[in-house]
């Protein structure tokens, strides 16, 4: 069964999430504190998706996300927050989260987000080529890794999906809607700005100077383009 870590300090909300995940065929692994969540991840290395509440009694969800990403770039991370400020969403994504859900959320919405992450984590079973090269970059589509000048760049699954879309379409302007639909799915409930934040995070990893990008360039009023 597919395991999902549920980090939520409010027992009633955690119970609500757990019940609905079980109904959807997932195996929830519960945690009420950040420390407990990190321990559960150590005990259950086959957890593929983590739901992280931001407001916690010990360390906040952002720090839990940072610690997870320091050792695991593959796991899918969704931030859960009761607050709607833009900074919370951006901070969560910039610390390594793949997505965010604002409370109160519907079971259908949350399950759809988790389903989409699991689909991306599963990878493509039939790739046309084992590698895609572009300038100093080499994308291995079998083990889902990226190298620049022979040096490995750690990518989350969302970042990998965006990079693959770019490198499959060199020189082509891709709209934000194109990227959102391809990476998050057409049934995604969220906002277009999640694309912009992930592009910002990706530029930090792949550009020589993220403030003056040469690989991922902005097509103003439309989207982004890969090429140099």
N, C-alpha and C positions, 0 to 999 in steps of 0.2 A: 504493500500500500504506500502511496506517496505521502511523505511526512512534511508537515508545515509547522514551523515554530511560531507560537502565538505568545508574544511578549506584551502583556497588558496587566497593569496593577489593579484595575478595578475588576473585582471578581464577577460582577453581573455582566459586564461587557465581554470579558474573556469567555464566560460560559455561553453567551449568545453566539460568539464567533465559533467556538468549539463545536457546538451543536450543529451549526449550519455547515461547517467543514466536514463533519462526519456524514451528514446527509448527502454531501456532494462527493463522497468517496475518498476523502483525505484522512490522514491520521494526524491529528493535532498533538503537538508536544507543547505543554503549557509552561509558562514562566511568569512570575509576578515582579521580578526585579531584573536589572541589567546583569548582575552577577550570576543569577540563576540561569538567565538566557544563555550566557557564554558557557556555563557549565553544561547545559543541555546540548549545546552544539558540539562540545567535546565528546559527550557520551553518545551522541547520535550523528555521526559524520555523514549519514545518508540523507540528512535534512536538505532539501533542495530550495525551499522558499521560506523566508522569515518575515513575519509581520511584526513590526517594531513600533510600540507606542512611544511617543516623544516624552511625555511627562511621567517620570518614574521616581520612586522614593530614594534611589541611590544615585546612579549615573543616568544621564538622559539618553534617549534613544539615538541621538546624533552620535554620542560617544560609543554606544554599542555598535552602531553602523560602522564607524571608523575602525573599531577593533576587529570586526568581522572582515572588513575589506583588507585589513593589513595582512591577513593570512589566507583569505579565500575570495578570489575574484569571480568565482563561478556561481555562487549561490545567488538566488534572486531575492531582493529586499524590497519590501513595501512598507513605507512609513504610515503609521496611524496617528492622526492628530485631531484634537478637538478644536484647535484654533485654525482660523482661516487666513491669517496674515500671509502675504506673499513670501516674506522672509523665511518663514518656517518651511514652505514648500521648496524654495530655492536651496536653503541650507541642507535639507534632507537629501536632495538630489546631488548637491555638490560634495557631500560627505560619502557618496557612493550608492545611494538608494536608486532603485530602478523605477520606482513609481511611488505615489502617495495617495491615500484615501482620507478624506476629511469626515470626521464624525458629525452627525449620525450618517451612517451609510447603510445601504440595503444589502441583504445577503446576496442578492443577484449580482450587484455591482462588485462586491468583494470577491465572490467566486469567479466572476469573469476576469478580473485582474490576475488572480492566481492562475487560472487556466491559461491565460495568455503567456504568463511567465514560464509556466511548465512547458508550453509548446516551444518557446524559444530555447529553453534549456535542453530540450530533446534533440535539437539540431536537425539538419536536413539529412535524410537517409540516403539520398542519391544526389551527390554533387557532381557537376560536370568535370571539374578540375580539382586536383588536390591542393593547388596553391594558386593564388592570384598575386602578381607582382606589379608594383607601380612605383617607379623611381626608387627611393631607398627602402620602400616598404614591401614586406612579404607577408601575405595573409594565408595561413594554413587553415583550410576549411574543414579538415578532418579532425584536428585537435583544437580548432577554434582559437588559434593564437596569432599574434601580430608581432613582427620584428621590424625594427627600423635600423638600418646599417648593421644588421646582425644582432642587435640588442633587443631582448624581449620587452614588450610593453604590456603591462597587466591591464586587461580590459574586463569590464563587467559584461554580462551577456547582452545587455542593451547596447553597450558601446560596440561590441563585436558586430551585432546586427546592423548598426548604422555604418560601420566601416565597410562591411561586406557590400552593403547597398551602394556606397560611394564608389568602391573599387570595381564593382560590376558595371558602373555607369560613369566612366571617366569623362570629364568635360561636359557632362549633361547637368543642366540646372534642375534640381529636384525641389519641388515645393514642400513646404512644411507639412501639408496635407499628405503628400506622397510618402514622406518619411514616417509620419504618424501612422498611416494605414498599414505600411509595410512592416513596421517594427512593433507597434502596439496592437495592431489589428483594427479592422473597420468598426468593431463594436466597442471600441475604447470609450469610456465615459468622461475622460479628463479633458484638459485644455491643451491647445497648441503650444503653449509656452514650455511644456515639458520637453519638446524638441529643442528649443533654444538653449535650455539649461544643460541638456545632455551634450549638445554641440560645444558649448563653452567648456564643459568638463573634458570632452574629447580633445579639444584644441590644446588644453594644458598638457596632455599626454603626448600628442603627436607633433605639435608645431615647435620649431626652433625658437620662435618668439610668439607666444599666444596672443599678445596685444597687436601683432602685425601678421596675421595668418597668411601663409602662402599655399598651404595644401587644401584646407577647408575654407573656401572663400564665400562671403555672403553675396547673394543675389538680392539686392535691396527690394523690399516689398513683395518678395516671392519665396525665397528659401536659400538653399546652399548648393555649392558645386565643388566637386573634387577635381583637382587638376593644378598643374604648375608648369 
